[in-house]
Amino acid sequence: MNDMQKVYDRLHTSYTLIVEKYLRIDEDNIDGALIRHSADYAFMGAVAAYAKQQNDEFELELIKYEFTLRETKAKELTARGTRATKDAVDTATMSDSELLQKRKVQIEYTYKYSLAKNILNSMEHQKDMLVQISSNRRSEMKLHT
């Protein structure tokens, strides 16, 4: 497992620590933050892309499962002599415990993707802040020379 996958796997449990690692800036590490920002941004962009991929792949799996389940439920209703109307199939499908569990998993994938996007968005704001701090430092240096 590479570093990107490790960060992805911990997004929901270690969000605060990850944010602290990639976004914290104080007076002592401004130069380091300026130097690292592009690499950190690219890395978190890769984490967000991976999160999107995981989310999309699971969504396809869920769609396939639900389609198959709907077919099965329609056949079961027909076999029992019940008309397999859209509403009847919907009701039978929505009460399936495995489908409900898969939807909970989908929510988790979406949540992790949202967290990764939030970090990336915060890094955009960080970039703007670093540019402003750097500009202010240059202005202060000119005043003192």
Protein Blocks (a to p, Z undefined) as FASTA:
>chain_A
ZZklmmmmmmmmmmmmmmmmmmgccfklmmmmmmmmmmmmmmmmmmmmmmmmmmmmmmmm
mmmmmmmmmmmmmmmmmmnopacdfklmmmmmmmpmklmmmmmmmmmmmmmmmmmmmmmm
mmmmmmmmmmmmmmmmmmmmmmmZZ
